[in-house]
């Protein structure tokens, strides 16, 4: 069973900025989201739960330098997208 992606307004804004800043990653970004919908536990996504102030969220790799963070609601089969960006941008808390 596939999952549904939920695009929050704040995520949409971040995704637009990310796409403008990194047009070369458009295809990888799209593919990552497709794989996430089909199977968020796919090993190639390198999904992992976050700790500390980001506890309750998960991170998935677009490539070695860029990530998408999200909340995974297993019972509802929903993935709420939270942030997209570089490792430094994603894990920056403040």
C-alpha positions, 0 to 999 in steps of 0.5 A: 500500500502506498503512502500519501504525501502531505505538502504543508504551506511552509514546506511548499515555500521551502521546496520552491526555494530549494528547486530554484537554488538547486535545479540540477537536483530536480530529477533526484528530488522527484524520484526520492518523493516517488520512492517515499510514496511507494515504500518509505522503508526502502533502504536506498532512501537511507531513512532514519529517525531524528533525535533531540529537538527534531525527535518525532521526525524522519530524514530521507536522502536526496543525495549525500548532501541533501535531505527531506525531513518528514513526519510519518503517520503509519496508521493513516499512511501519510507522510507530512513533509516538513523541510528540504535542504542541505544537511546543515539547513535541515539539522539546524535548530533555532 
